[in-house]
Amino acid sequence: MPVIELSYDRLGSRLVGVGSVPLAYDRWGSRVRQLGQLPLEYDQLGSRLRSIGDLVIEYDRWGSRPVALGGWRLGYDRLGSRLRQVGPYPLTYRRWGSQVETIGPMRLHHDRLGNRPKRVELPAGSAGLSQDLLIALFFVLHRVERTREQQQGQPTN
């Protein structure tokens, strides 16, 4: 089974690479500006991700929860708080719903403390991470991190 390593900065707080795909941050290092060759755009206040490459992110009428990523609809649990589907890719969780375990065919493996994903396992026979899977993976990791920051009362840039 192919395995994709997730790389973090020296402090271990910022994701800087998904396999061979680098993430570039803004001048202050708080927001991802590029996922490989795909530019990321934010709203005027810089708090909400608006697009990944050509895929526009649509939000609900309150503007707080994404409901679509390009042509993909996003599905949530009954309470509407936990992401359950990104287009064709269902999400599963472990540990009482605090950690994403799978995104479609990808299985995430977390560090010893279980705080952050460190590897992504692809199904046997996969040639590698397709652009669709890369975008779904990044979107979910970004969404999980934003949710964690909001729960901890930290800035959400």
C-alpha positions in Angstrom: 0.0 0.0 0.0 1.4 3.4 -0.9 1.9 5.7 2.0 2.1 9.5 1.8 4.0 11.3 4.6 2.6 14.6 6.0 5.4 17.0 6.8 5.2 19.7 9.5 7.4 22.7 10.4 10.1 22.5 13.1 7.6 23.3 15.8 5.2 20.7 14.5 2.4 23.1 14.3 2.0 23.9 10.5 1.6 21.4 7.7 4.2 22.1 5.1 4.0 19.2 2.8 1.7 16.4 1.6 4.1 13.8 0.2 6.1 15.7 -2.5 3.5 18.5 -2.7 4.7 21.6 -0.8 2.4 24.1 1.0 3.4 27.8 0.8 2.3 30.2 3.5 1.8 34.0 3.5 4.4 36.4 4.7 3.3 36.0 8.4 3.1 32.3 8.1 -0.5 32.0 9.3 -2.3 31.1 6.1 -1.6 28.6 3.4 -1.4 30.5 0.1 -0.6 27.6 -2.2 -1.1 23.8 -2.3 1.5 22.7 -4.8 0.6 24.5 -8.0 -2.9 25.4 -6.7 -3.4 28.9 -5.4 -5.6 29.4 -2.3 -7.8 32.5 -2.0 -9.4 33.9 1.1 -12.2 36.4 1.7 -11.5 40.1 2.2 -11.0 39.7 5.9 -8.7 36.8 5.3 -10.6 34.5 7.7 -12.5 32.1 5.3 -11.0 30.0 2.5 -12.8 31.0 -0.7 -11.1 28.7 -3.3 -8.6 26.0 -3.9 -7.4 26.5 -7.5 -10.5 26.8 -9.6 -12.8 25.2 -7.0 -14.9 27.9 -5.3 -16.0 27.2 -1.8 -19.6 28.1 -1.1 -20.8 28.8 2.5 -24.2 28.5 4.2 -26.4 31.6 4.5 -24.7 32.6 7.7 -21.3 32.3 6.1 -19.8 30.1 8.8 -20.0 26.6 7.3 -18.9 25.5 3.9 -21.6 23.6 1.9 -19.8 23.1 -1.5 -16.3 22.7 -2.8 -16.5 23.3 -6.5 -19.1 20.9 -7.8 -18.8 18.7 -4.7 -21.5 19.0 -2.1 -20.4 18.8 1.6 -22.3 16.7 4.0 -22.5 17.0 7.8 -23.8 15.0 10.7 -27.3 15.5 12.2 -26.1 18.4 14.4 -24.4 20.0 11.4 -21.1 20.3 13.2 -19.0 17.5 11.9 -18.1 17.0 8.2 -19.2 13.6 7.0 -18.8 13.8 3.2 -16.7 15.7 0.7 -18.2 15.1 -2.7 -17.8 11.4 -3.5 -15.6 10.8 -0.4 -17.2 9.8 2.9 -15.4 10.6 6.1 -15.2 8.3 9.1 -14.0 9.2 12.6 -12.5 7.4 15.6 -12.1 8.2 19.3 -15.5 9.5 19.8 -15.5 11.5 16.7 -12.4 13.7 17.4 -10.1 12.3 14.7 -10.7 11.7 11.0 -9.8 8.1 10.3 -10.7 7.8 6.6 -11.4 10.1 3.7 -12.8 8.0 0.9 -10.2 5.4 0.1 -7.5 7.1 2.2 -6.7 6.1 5.8 -5.1 8.6 8.1 -2.5 7.6 10.7 -1.9 10.0 13.6 1.1 10.7 15.8 1.6 9.0 19.1 -0.5 11.5 21.0 -3.2 11.4 18.3 -3.0 15.2 17.8 -2.2 15.4 14.2 -2.1 13.1 11.1 1.4 12.0 10.1 0.7 9.6 7.3 -1.9 8.8 4.7 -2.3 5.3 3.5 -3.7 4.8 0.0 -5.4 1.6 -1.2 -3.3 -1.2 -2.6 -2.6 -0.7 -6.3 -2.9 3.1 -6.2 -0.4 4.9 -8.3 -0.3 7.9 -6.0 -2.4 10.8 -4.7 -4.6 12.1 -7.5 -5.4 15.9 -7.5 -9.0 15.2 -6.4 -7.7 13.2 -3.4 -5.1 15.8 -2.6 -7.8 18.6 -2.6 -10.2 16.5 -0.5 -7.4 15.7 2.0 -6.2 19.3 2.3 -9.7 20.6 2.6 -10.5 18.1 5.4 -7.2 18.8 7.3 -7.8 22.6 6.9 -11.4 22.3 8.2 -10.4 20.1 11.2 -7.6 22.6 12.1 -10.0 25.6 11.9 -12.6 23.8 14.0 -9.9 22.9 16.6 -8.7 26.5 16.7 -12.3 27.9 17.1 -12.9 25.4 20.0 -9.7 26.6 21.7 -10.5 30.2 21.2 -7.5 30.9 18.9 -7.4 33.1 15.8 -8.7 31.3 12.7 -6.6 32.7 9.9 
